[in-house]
Each structure stands twice: as structure tokens, then as C-alpha cells.
């Protein structure tokens, strides 16, 4: 049981409530584990801090989409009214930028939202129809209802099956299971 088999993904520990999960996640990160993940049936705010997660890159994707949308909307209208078809109607200037604002705003919002959706798919590696954690029978029964789980991947440099298993049991886990890949 000391060596990890090539078909092992890691171990999964179930905790009785969100508070004990947060405490366990904090102790696991303090012990030096980095390849960890938590699974809860509802969001637990303190969990991100306890796991020392890096800030999301999603806002940068949204910002990039908004900037590209704004520039695209403005330049598209500039090209159409000044370069491609310059019509002087009623003495108005060819470059009448106040008329460009509604379309520029709409394309900014549209591409920011599109950048957010695409960024979300990239950041979360979605769609991911299969994850090894679904191989654990207890997770199938309680994962989305009343289970609070903390998983440590076997790819973590500090991972040792026996030591990590005992460590998770000492943290107050109700059940510790092996995750098969």
C-alpha cells in the first residue's frame, strides 16, 4: 500500500461539515501538498483561502474581449463611413464619432461576454465529461447532496499513499478512499 500504482489518481477524504473541510484544507496546504481539490454541494467561501488558490485569469479574458469588441465596433464604423463609403449628407462631418457610441458599446458588451464564456471553458477545462473522482462509490452517492470532500492527487511530489492516508484520517475524515484513474 506504500507505492502508488500507475492506475491510481489519488485519495479522497470525506468530511462531516464545511468547517472541518476548510480546516483540513488549510492543514493540507500547510503540510506542503499542492495538487489538491475540494468538492462540495454548495459554495464554501473560506475554502479558496484555505487552499491558497491563485486568483482567476477569467477577468483578463473578459477585459480582452471587451477591448477587442470596443475597438472592432469603432473601427468597423469608421471604415464604413469615412473610408469605404464617404457620403456627405446634410453637411455633417464624415467622422461623426458620437454616432458610433451605441454600436461600439454593444460590441464591447457582446465580446466581453463571449470572452467570459470562452475563458470560463478554458479555465475550468470544460467540457470534461469524465473525472476519476466519479469512480469512488461514496462520491457518487453523496458528492452533490451532502458530502464534503478533499482530494489529493498522486502526482503531488509529497504524496505517499500510506502517510497521506493516515494524515487525512488524523484530520477528522469520516471516510478515506482511493481514487482509481
Secondary structure as UniProt FT lines:
FT   TURN            6..7
FT   STRAND          8..15
FT   HELIX           18..30
FT   TURN            31..32
FT   STRAND          36..39
FT   HELIX           46..50
FT   TURN            51..52
FT   HELIX           58..78
FT   HELIX           79..84
FT   TURN            90..91
FT   HELIX           97..100
FT   HELIX           101..123
FT   TURN            124..125
FT   HELIX           132..135
FT   HELIX           137..142
FT   TURN            143..146
FT   STRAND          148..153
FT   TURN            154..155
FT   TURN            157..158
FT   HELIX           161..170
FT   TURN            171..172
FT   STRAND          175..180
//
